[in-house]
């Protein structure tokens, strides 16, 4: 029998990390609602929904550790069994990640549409949606089968579901990050404004970090489950996955005003309904657009403002 530390140590540190990330989520949600006067009820509801999911996820993982280290203190046999809260946290993670990926996929589509790249936008969004639904389906299948199998050892029978879910998540997140970076880089070419150029560099770095952190987390979970399937190291890593995505989404909303101030002095055009972006920048010629503006905000459409 392995020591308690080797079995639960990573899960404990994963819970601590998730606690910090949940605190960041709560602070970012508070900041968002303090500065969301121009946003629609749909977007505000999405943020509230994600925060509630993140809260529920935190409660589930905290109760899981409580079950092992408090309720069953000294009972090594209990470590062989899955708790319903760990399996329920997988459901919550898959829901929040699906919503977050939809948010970024819509951003890509609206940006492509504004650049007259509708076909490319549809292709990218279709690929991201298919990948996201595959991640969602495999994650739900893994958790649902876990309720039947009941022990960590028996989970090995359905390991392909977990591998598929995590591997597809890496592909989806990489696709989102690369797409955003390419679109932003194309907009950066030809800028004469150093201020605007630096803002777009910040956005590209932000997009890379969004996909990189979640991809690395999924890869780490994949590797640790492959090497140590009977330990809870992969569970500790998985605890942080959904919180990284929620924090990335909230950060993209909360940085809008700061990035707009960085771009002060640049001529902007009224944004199209539905675009989600922190700043405005030129698209073609003298036309400009706002990439991450909130859907349904009280702005004129592009068609109303173009000559």
N, C-alpha and C positions, 0 to 999 in steps of 0.2 A: 504493500500500500504506500503510495506516494505521500509525502508530507502535505499538510493543509496549505502551507505556503506555496508549494509547487502547483497545487490545484486551484487555489483561490487568489493567489497573489496578484496575478495579472488582472483578474476580474475586479479586485479591490482598487488597483491603480486605474483601471478603466472607469470605475465608478467615480473616483476622485476627479479624473479628467472631465467626465461627463458633467459633474457638478459645476466645475468652472465654466464649461461651455453653456450649461443651462443658465448660469448667472449672466453670462454675456448675452444670451438670447433674450432674457427678461429685460436687461438694460436697453438693448437695441429695440425691443418692442415698445418700451416706454418712450424712448426717443422718437421712434416713428410716429406714435400716436400724438405726440406733442407737436409734430410738424407735418401732419397729414391733412390739413384743411382742404387742399385742392384735389385730394384723391377720392375716387368713387367708393361707394359702399362695398362693391365687389372686392376691390383691392384691400380695403380695411378688413373685410370679413375673412379674406384669405390669410392675412397676417395674424388675425386673432385665432383662426382655426389652427394655423401652424404652431402658434405659441401654446395653445391648449394641448395639441398633440405632443409637443415637446415636454410639457409639464406631465402629461400622462406617462410618457416614456420614462421620464426620470423617476416617477413613483414606482413604476413596474420594476426597473432595474435595482432601485434601492431596496424594495421589498424582497427581491431575489437574493441579494446578499444577506439580508436580515434573516431569511429562512435558513441559509446554510450556516451562518456564524453565530446566530443567537438562538433561534427556535430549535435547531438541531446541533447545538454546541457539543462537540466530542463524538458525534455520531458520524463516523466515516461512511457508513452505508448510505446516508442521505445524499452524499456527493455524487452518487451514481445516477440520481434521478433528476430529470428536468422539472423545473417549476413552471406552473402555468403562466406566471408573470414574465418569465424569460421568453416564452413562446409568444405571449401577447405583445411583448415589446417588438418582436419581429414584424408583426402586423402593423404596428404603429410606424415603425421605421419605413416600411414599404409605402405606406400612404403618404407620409410627409415627403419622402424622396420623389414620389411620382408627381406631387403638386409642384415641388421645386423645379423638377426637370421640365414640366409643362411651362412654367414661368420663363425659364431661359430659352426654351424652344420657341415660344411665342415672340420673344425678343428678337431671335434670329430671323424668324419669318417676316416680321414687320420691318426690320432693317433691310432685308433683301427686297421686299416689296417696294420700299422707298427708293431703292437704287435700281429699280426696274429689273430685278433678278428673281421674278416670281417663281420661275421654274426651279431655279436653284434652291430658293427658299422652301418650296413645297417638298422637294426631294430631301433636304436636310431635316425638315420637321418630321416628315414621314419616317425617316430612318430613326430619328431620336425617339419618336412615339413608339415605334415597333420595339426598339431596344428597351425603352422604359417599361412597356407592358410585359416584356419577357422577364425583366428583372422582378417586376411586381408579381407575376404569375408564379415564377419559381420560388420566390420568397414566401409567398402565401402557401404554396404546396409544401415547402419544407417545414414551415411552422405547423400546418395542419397535420401532416404525417407525424410530427413530433409528439402531438397529443396522443397518438395511437401507440407509438413506439415507446415513449415514456422514459427511456434511459439514454445517456450520452453514447454508450457503446452501440446501441441499435441504430443511432443516427447515421452510422457509417453506411448503412444500407441505402440511404438516400443522399449520400454525399454529392452525387452528380447534380442534384438540384441546387445545392449551395454553391458548387463550383460554377455552374451556369449563371446563377444570379450574380455572383461577385464579378465573374469575368465579363459579363454583359454590362454591368454597371461601369466598369473601367472603360469599356468601349464607348458607352453613351456619354460619360463625363468628358472623355478626351475629345469626342466629336463636338460637344458643345464648346469646350474651351478653344479648340483649334478654329472652329467656324467663327467665333466672336473675334479672335485675334486677327484672322485673315481679313474680315470685314473692316475692322478698325484700322488695320495697317493700310488697306487700300484707301481709306478716307484720309489717312495721315499723309500720303504721298502728295506732294505739291503744296503743302502748307507753307505760308510765309510767316505765319505767326508762331514765334517760339513758345509763347504762352499756351496756345491751343495745341501745339505739337506735344508739349510736355503733358498736357491733360490726357491726350490720347494714349501716350506711353503708360501713364498711370492706369488707364482703363485696360490696356492690353495685359499689363502685369497682374491686375486684379482678376481678369478673366483666366489667365494661366493658373493663378493660385487657386481659383475656385475649382477648376477641374483637377489640378494636381493634388491638392490635399485629399479630396474625396477618393481619387483614384489610388493614391498611396495607401489610404486607409483600407480600401477594399482589397488591394493586393496583399497588405499585411495580414488581413483576416484570412485570405485565401491560403497564404503560405503557412501561417501558424496552425490552421486547421489541418493542412496536409501533413505537417511534421508532428504536431502534438494533438491528435484528435480526441484523446481522453482527458486532456487538461482543458482548463477554461480560459486559456490565453486568447484564443480567437473570440471568445465571448467578450472579454475585456476590450478588445479592439473594436468589436462590432457595436459596443455601447456608444461609441463616439461618432459613428458614421452619420446618423440622421442629424445630429446636432451641428456637424460641420456644414451641411447643406442649408439648414435653416439659418445659420449665422451668415452664410454667404449671401443668401437672398436678402436678409434684412440689411446687411451692410451695403448692398447695391442700392437699396432704397434710401438709406440714411445718408449716403454720400452725395446725393444729387445737389443739394444746396451748396455744399462746399465746392464741388467741381464747377458748378455754374459760376460761383464767385471767381474761381481761377480763370474762367473764360470770359470775364467781363470785358466789354469793349469790342467783342466780336459780333458782327451783325447776325441776328438769328431770325428765323421764320417761324410762324405759328406751326406747331407740330401736328401731325396727323393723329386722329383718334386711335388709341390702342397701342401707341409705341411706348416702350418702357426703357428709359435711359436717364443717366445723371446729367448729361450736358448736351449742348447744341453744338453742331459743327457743320462745315460745308459738305455737301454731297457732290454736286456737279456744278461747275461754274460758280455763279453767285448764289445758288440755292443752298439752303442749309436745312438741317433737320435736328430733332431732339430724339436721341436713340432710346433712352430709358424712361421717357415720360410716362405717367400713369394712365392706364387705359380709362377712357371715358371722361378724362378731365375736361374742364370747360375751356376748350381751345377750339379754334377753327381748324378745319381739315386742310390738308395740303392743297386740295383742288380749289379751295376757296381763296387761297393766298397766292398761288402761282399766277403770273401774268398770262 
